């Protein structure tokens, strides 16, 4: 069992089972970010040296670090461009054709230059709020005036001092 820090424990990814792997990893964005940050610590010592697919993972991990960084420096734009190119080459080599989302990575250095750290642009908190509302809507017995129910539940959370 891996010991998560207090910060990471609220975003702890779900337990991964063999059956779950067959269906694919189902995680929220924050759980996936936590998983990607900690995978190397959890299984890194079990991976044989020189394993090509692990090199691909390391490149992706470095891209994630740069893209989610709070501060960006001039050299990071060049580094990110290089990492994306290397990642794409390894992806094609070990997995196959690139998907459109991989092409979007090519534009990240330009967006970083124009807008600054992407962490200031992301919608992670909004996704969490949306997830809470979806969970409430799914367990609600009545779909009559669902919006009023969601507003009422949010007001109850605020009234009880829970984070909104």
Order of alpha helices (4+ residues) and beta strands (2+ residues): alpha-alpha-alpha-alpha-alpha-alpha-alpha-alpha
